Amino acid sequence: MRALLHFPGLQILKEACMLNIINGRCISSMLSRKCATFYRNISLYHGVSFQKCLKFWSSNVSSGIPNKRRELYSGWPHYLSACSSYWICKSSISTTATVGSEKPSEEEDLYTFENDAGLENEEEDLLTVEIEQYLREYSAIPGIGHKLFVIQPAIRWGPQKNYNTTPALQLAEACALVDSIPGWKVVKKDVVNAREPHRKDVFGTGKVREMKNLIKELSGVTAVFVNVNMLQKHQTQFLKDLWEIPVFDRYTVILQVFKHHAKTKEAKLQIALAEVPYIRYRMRQLQEGDVDRQIVSSSDVGGDTFIQNRHKILHNRERKLEKMLIDLKKQREVNRKGRLKKIPSIAVVGYTNCGKTTLIKTLTGDANMEPKDQLFATMDVTAHAGVLPNKMRAVFMDTVGFITDLPASLATAFAATLEDTLLADVVVHVRDISHPDTVNQKQRVLETLEKMIPKTQLDTVIEVCNKADLLTHIPQGSDREGDLYVSATTGMGLTALQERIQQRLIANLGLLAKKLRVPMQGPHLCWLYKEGTVWSAYPDKSEENLIIHVLLSESAYEKFKYHFGKVKVK
């Protein structure tokens, strides 16, 4: 089935444009007020792509494409970019005709959707495309890069103030988040006092107007990033209208970071699931008078309103993603059971960009690992085999980095990626001891771990102060943040770390360290290699026996005695 722009329908659109009225709203005023509203009205009126309507607009309406700054503020160029991939919004008032199997032109193919399986599958396949468009509509996320003005609200007192850090350090992290997104760049940054962050203007009327003038003077700024967890919809709309430029919050930016760095299928599904509550939250503006009531109440053939249809799409997508994640989780549990039957696991956790990947690469010698100096370089839990000094084999789990003020829905969506931490035999908490905000970072990681693992496991966490080579001097005595200062790049302190890990593994697993004398020619040695960890074997003075140093579980040791009878133990 092909849904195409039908010529009679185009004539209807042309007549509406010539009258300068679509859904009762003047087109020129719509453009100056909100390009997103113009897009929705076009789509609802005719059910065709925005780019197709834009071409008609530019060729048939004398005023042409808007070119004034205030007409561009809501992201007109980004909507053009967004239309580079074909899609059709399911129309609430559809005049789209159904055309046969004739092959469309290359240009028309951008605005068509092929489906040989029927309408149900067509709507299912359109989910991903429509969701991407919703993200562009409701948060002005473009398909191209951004040049951002980053603003850090400075809260002087109250429950929202973070006393473990400073606004300057928070601003630095916000800029690092932006820099980790390909094509995004910070062109201006500032700390601005915010006495009452819940106010509509966030910073105060005088200050936001002062920043408006500053934004106009800045060359090339395409958006503003206000580093708060999530702006309320009335705050976002107020700032966008005043500054005439898209406004992002921390949720929006972190979501983009995750999307750009996810590699595995599971991570991408987790991100897609995290998008759903964000879009649902942004869509509430349609129900609260932010756009025409006529659009909100318009119903399609099935009787559903615009909002009801969109919520159904979101609900269906949410259920589909949850089912896919459940299936992946079951498969991961099967794989984990096979992996963890005999090999101990070590979960390496820590704040983002603290050096976890580099440390694991150094400890395991895994040449395939590619550490990067950026936030969220690792977005998937990966397993890497290693050998400890006592010849014990272990699996090191590289995990997703923690971060301050991770939005709740994102934290929930990514909880599954840290399930291996719950099941690990030892947890290693890596800190960037050279970071000026290291104390706050440690506190945030511990707060998260307290919610994830039992206290008995939390008490055995090994804390590692990484990047010690960047310190001018290593603190001594009571000034030390921890007793394990290491450098994953220079190798400093890694031997002590390995010994600590193996000691903790032996204790947590309840292993027994035994020194056995066994016959050199018997099956004893092979059995011990199979069931335990042999870290040394050498002949005794008689050269008829071997002295074996081995690690065994208590049950394995009992089996050994059952199979081979009494052995001389030293």
VOMARVO-724255 format. One record per residue (C-alpha): residue in one letter; x, y, z. Coordinates in steps of 0.001 Angstrom, whole numbers, plus 500000, padded with zeros to 6 digits. Example, Ala and Ser with C-alpha at 12.3 -4.5 7.8 and 13.67 -1.06 7.14 Angstrom:
<pts>
A512300495500507800
S513670498940507140
</pts>
This chain:
<pts>
M500000500000500000
R501331503434499157
A500106506621500792
L500841509463498378
L500021513102498038
H496991513069495762
F496541515956493369
P492923516810494313
G494057516918497905
L496868519256496896
Q494289521556495341
I492451521680498674
L495676522626500392
K496387525265497754
E492989526866498255
A493532526913501994
C496949528504501596
M495648531177499238
L493047532058501858
N495852532145504429
I493763529950506689
I494388526413507884
N492296525143510766
G491146528678511426
R494639530098511992
C496453532632509844
I499525530950508348
S501781533975508696
S500923534428512359
M501405530717512953
L504904530860511552
S505898533801513672
R504388532133516728
K505391528519516359
C506710526544513391
A505846523296515142
T502187524355515240
F502339525143511518
Y503734521681510859
R501035519952512875
N498253521934511237
I499548521050507786
S499837517375508691
L496435517245510324
Y494767519064507475
H496117516974504675
G498162514095506089
V501255514769503999
S504894515371504813
F506066518721506063
Q508724519025503358
K506150518511500613
C503996521261502071
L507048523467502464
K507826523125498748
F504256524072497931
W504414526973500346
S507625528371498854
S506315528145495290
N502722529331495781
V502682531845498637
S504131535269497924
S505743535741501335
G508010532724500746
I509855530788503406
P510192532798506642
N513617534335507036
K513340536633510035
R515083535622513239
R511899535435515270
E510334533187512626
L513261530790512793
Y513540530483516567
S511613527249516962
G513903525335514710
W512684525736511106
P516053524612509599
H516038521557511835
Y512625520501510574
L514013520655507050
S516840518371508166
A514405516080509935
C512501515568506700
S515523514050504970
S514177510625505968
Y510745509773504584
W507718509573506839
I504021510334506916
C502219511482510021
K498976509566510574
S496460512243509760
S493636513246512086
I491671514657509128
S492916512613506209
T492300513443502544
T495169511234501403
A494273508950498534
T495331505338498110
V497243504727494922
G497982501451493189
S501278499693492687
E502795502135490224
K506404502957491055
P506727506505492462
S509367508911491335
E512555509234493352
E511289512514494827
E507888511107495751
D509481508064497346
L510661510313500179
Y507061510842501175
T505704507349500620
F505597504329502811
E505596500866501283
N503710498111503010
D502581494824501538
A501237493426504809
G498316495771505472
L497431498774507601
E498262497237510995
N501844496487510040
E502117499882508382
E501228501664511605
E503601499388513514
D506497500226511191
L505689503924511394
L506139503938515176
T509874504527515136
V509628507256512511
E506829509072514309
I508612508838517654
E511681510472516138
Q509458513230514770
Y507836513741518183
L511278514210519697
R511999516865517110
E508645518577517629
Y508480518588521399
S512146519170522234
A513499520712519008
I516193518023518748
P517660518388515255
G519110515853512895
I522201518026512654
G524595519530515178
H524066522300517699
K526007525272519024
L524913525763522609
F524932528414525274
V525220526404528517
I523745527971531661
Q524255526561535163
P521700527820537708
A523420528662541009
I521114527809543912
R522359529489547083
W520222527675549640
G517268525327550054
P516627521615549454
Q517713521785545803
K521198523046546603
N523948520430546314
Y526410521144549109
N528921518518547914
T529865520417544774
T529976523909543281
P528124525546540367
A531429525863538503
L532020522110538697
Q528420521413537675
L528873523730534690
A532052521897533686
E530209518566533720
A527337520027531688
C529814521222529052
A531445517777529023
L528032516234528352
V527546518501525346
D531051517831524029
S530408514073524125
I527646514398521492
P528972514359517909
G528247517653516166
W527367519525519371
K529603522321520615
V529638524748523542
V530116528323522318
K529252530108525571
K528893529074529214
D527902530916532359
V526774530468535976
V523576532413536731
N521963532856540157
A518564531193540521
R516935531956543852
E513633530298542964
P514226527681540244
H510530526702540194
R509515530131538898
K508319530399535328
D511298532550534368
V513718530386536444
F516293533163536902
G514082536205537417
T512487538539534879
G515350541001534676
K517998538323534278
V516234536381531522
R515763539589529526
E519427540393530007
M520314536924528711
K517995537475525743
N520146540394524635
L523284538325525179
I521911535479523053
K521142537887520218
E524708539182520341
L526249535698520248
S527091534502516769
G525813531111515669
V524088529993518888
T521329527550517956
A520050526499521408
V520356527062525160
F521083524267527641
V519807525053531153
N521494522472533394
V518544521442535569
N517132517930535801
M513939518688533892
L512341522028533116
Q508593522289533584
K506657522714530357
H505621526272531205
Q509248527160531946
T510484525717528665
Q507792527500526676
F508377530825528420
L512136530752527823
K511724529611524205
D509246532389523475
L511399535035525130
W514804533944523828
E513436532876520425
I515622529771520426
P515202526111521517
V515803525432525227
F517073522055526492
D517220520632529998
R519510517957531438
Y517105515144530568
T517114516129526905
V520893516350526667
I521609513108528559
L519080511327526366
Q520995512490523299
V524300511373524852
F522885507910525463
K521476507675521939
H524779508583520316
H526896506174522375
A524687503081522563
K526052500210520502
T524255497004521488
K520642496182520766
E519756496145524460
A521213499596525112
K519316501036522151
L516087499461523373
Q516659500884526862
I517117504349525372
A513992504033523234
L512041503007526328
A513413506001528241
E512172508318525483
V508536507321525933
P507824509062529281
Y509719512116528046
I507553512402524937
R504409511707526961
Y505363514508529348
R505973516953526503
M502717516052524777
R500668517271527725
Q500975520774526352
L498483519769523653
Q495943519031526358
E496536522258528232
G495831524851525587
D499282525247524072
V497898524645520582
D494521524805518935
R491695523041520743
Q490393522170517283
I493498520066516638
V493296518352520003
S489642517476519575
S489778516550515871
S489044512872515355
D490052510498512608
V487957507792511001
G488245505547514055
G486895508241516341
D490113508887518247
T491300512424518825
F494787513599517920
I495985513217521508
Q494321509835521987
N495920508527518815
R499374509712519896
H499002508211523349
K497969504909521789
I501075504942519622
L503260505651522643
H501549502951524688
N501952500380521917
R505601501292521481
E506197501061525219
R504669497569525389
K506644496412522372
L509939497677523800
E509251496129527202
K508547492749525592
M511744492901523543
L513754493785526644
I512202490922528604
D513206488509525842
L516754489877525836
K516892489665529616
K515932485989529540
Q518651485282527007
R521194487209529071
E520276485210532168
V520893481973530278
N524272483245529090
R525127484493532573
K524340481148534194
G526689479390531824
R529418481960532377
L529158482140536144
K529055478434536911
K532783478331537556
I534353481707536764
P534191484463539424
S532967487886538295
I534216491346539239
A531977494350538553
V533915497565537943
V531706500575538665
G532260504287539043
Y531389507778537928
T531434508365534197
N534904508984532725
C536707507818535885
G538893505386533941
K537041502070534357
T537655500856530814
T541349501787530879
L541800500022534214
I540127496828532973
K542183496898529783
T545383497139531840
L544357494359534237
T543183491952531529
G545421492881528606
D542362493017526329
A543658494811523229
N540155495129521766
M539046497627524405
E539163501265523270
P539031503705526204
K537967507281525382
D538366510477527370
Q534705511489527339
L531526511024529333
F529568507818528713
A532147506315526367
T530854502958527679
M527096502496527302
D526910498714527484
V527981496164530079
T530819494115528594
A532725491100529961
H536511490722529781
A538454487641530907
G541460488133533153
V543864486173535347
L544853487193538883
P548361486689540359
N547312483379541971
K546270482074538514
M542587482445539353
R540537483217536260
A537939485966536579
V535555487996534442
F535801491788534727
M532496493542533967
D532801497029532461
T529635498944533376
V527834502138532411
G529143505178534261
F527128506896536979
I526264510582536827
T524737513202539100
D520985513862538852
L520205511140536341
P516484511572535577
A514291508923537190
S512955507375533983
L516465507121532560
A517727505564535772
T514897503027535672
A515499502213532032
F519187501586532619
A518850499626535852
A518856496412533813
T522300497209532401
L523703497086535938
E522148493758536930
D525561492101536661
T526696494345539521
L524096492721541777
L525407489252540947
A529135490000540955
D531371488257543471
V533360491458544037
V532506495093543272
V535351497518542524
H534474501206542830
V536829503263540667
R537232506966541448
D538953509711539501
I540965511007542451
S542375513846540334
H538933515299539584
P538096518437541597
D534587517079542219
T535757513623543324
V534042513749546746
N530640514533545220
Q531139511869542554
K531926509265545217
Q528798510189547169
R526577509862544084
V527957506423543232
L527527505162546802
E523957506474546947
T523141504493543810
L524909501343544998
E523004501462548287
K519781501124546304
M521097498269544174
I523093495879546361
P522643494547549927
K524638496078552771
T526718492925553212
Q527945493273549632
L528311497043549936
D530642496604552919
T533034494538550785
V533292497025547903
I536918497770546987
E537501501498546529
V540226502426544037
C541621505943543656
N542528506004539966
K544520508621538005
A546851509128540974
D549634509978538521
L547858513286537845
L548188514389541478
T551055516682542434
H551497514604545586
I549744511578547084
P548149512376550458
Q549331510500553522
G547687509524556791
S544246510916557533
D544295513055554369
R544110509998552128
E540773509388550417
G541538505658550308
D544391503219550701
L544588502081547062
Y546073504814544883
V546633503525541351
S547226504681537805
A545783502604534991
T548066504352532490
T551412504064534332
G550697500824536221
M551278502364539638
G549634500372542442
L548060497737540178
T549842494805541842
A548403495799545211
L544969496148543600
Q545143492666542071
E546143491160545406
R543261492954547125
I540814491664544515
Q541940488057544875
Q541848488274548681
R538294489601548535
L537279486933546024
I538641484159548238
A536771485557551241
N533483486255549425
L533427482869547683
G534439480972550812
L537405479335549071
L539956477251550934
A543675477695550300
K545272474237550559
K548802472900550245
L548605469235549194
R551131466463548562
V549883464189545757
P551475461413543653
M553251462723540584
Q551867459972538327
G548292459900539608
P545106461662538387
H545128464006541364
L546704466983539598
C544322466860536628
W541342466698538976
L542590469712540949
Y543124471734537767
K539573470931536712
E537807471610540001
G539967474313541586
T542594476952540933
V546149475636541027
W548637478482541285
S551796476438541874
A552989472821541558
Y556523471541542171
P558130468184543134
D558981467437546738
K562381466182547909
S561603462582546995
E560652463633543439
E557830461073543599
N555202463513544781
L554068467024543930
I553426469885546306
I550268471636545090
H549032475070546153
V545368475190545233
L542164477105545890
L539085474942546375
S535543475446547498
E534627473511550610
S532420471148548608
A535198470534546061
Y537652469752548843
E535243467191550309
K534859465617546851
F538637465437546528
K538924463543549807
Y536060461252548775
H537691460344545441
F541307460054546550
G541048459211550215
K543285460735552812
V546067462921551490
K548896464522553306
V548103468167553864
K550724470755554742
</pts>
